[in-house]
Amino acid sequence: MRQAVGRDRFLDLAGWRWNIDAPQHHEGDGEKRHDGGNDDEDDLHRIPGQLPIADGFVINSPVSLSQTIQPRPESVPAEHLNLDRPVILVGLMGAGKTRVGRRLAERLGLPFLDIDIEIETETGKTITELFSQIGEPAFREGERRMIARLMHNGISVIATGGGAFMDPQTRANIRDHALSVWLRADLDTLVARTARSQRRPLLQGLDRAAKLSELMTLRYPIYAEAHLTVDSFPGPVEQTVDAVLAALRLHCGIKE
């Protein structure tokens, strides 16, 4: 049986009170999975859907549906884009950060890291258990430290939790030391994807559509501060990966 951990114990547990500059080795962690993992890893929802995302809510995206390229699954080495910092995916739960991030990393030839998986691996507890046992503020503090540590471990693709980018310090750190990409999805797509899992602590016991709509209203203006915005399509994952690569090329000044 898992034992409850208090706030102070959690921040000490498995190195959560880190020295950010301490050497850490995470190469290949993107292949580590366990039962009940982040269901962004599941196949993306495959029914048609269009933006705008929510009633009365419109954001201009640097990469629109008309700008996306046709699926091209060949590799695009990171050095061809002159990437000198990690690529960090942000967005709401169900946006596809894990699934898209893994494929993006493969095509760029970079390591892939999922913050939620890293947290669960280091603490031995699920995200839902941590929320329940220590509360969201303490969890966010540990999450912020984790992101800061991994971000300074070299160039990689990192998928963050849905609330990570809401933290001002994390957001500033990402802005200065990484390249952030907001995976923007419409409400129907988010509801369909999150319905596959009961491991979303912010959705426990609630109407998913209502809660996700509320989170969209609160978080989308903040996510819009990311360096790049790419629509997370309800179709095959490669379509969204291609759109992210197109946005990276444009940002890095690389011609097709």
Secondary structure, DSSP 8 states (H G I E B T S, - for coil): ------HHHHHHGGG-S--TTS----TTGGG---TT--GGGS----S---S--BTTB----SB-GGG------S---GGGGT--S-EEEE-STTS-HHHHHHHHHHHHT--EEEHHHHHHHHHSS-HHHHHHHH-HHHHHHHHHHHHHHHHTSSS-EEE--TTGGGSHHHHHHHHHHSEEEEEE--HHHHHHHHTT-S--GGGTTS-HHHHHHHHHHHHHHHHTTSSEEEE--SS-HHHHHHHHHHHHHHHHT---
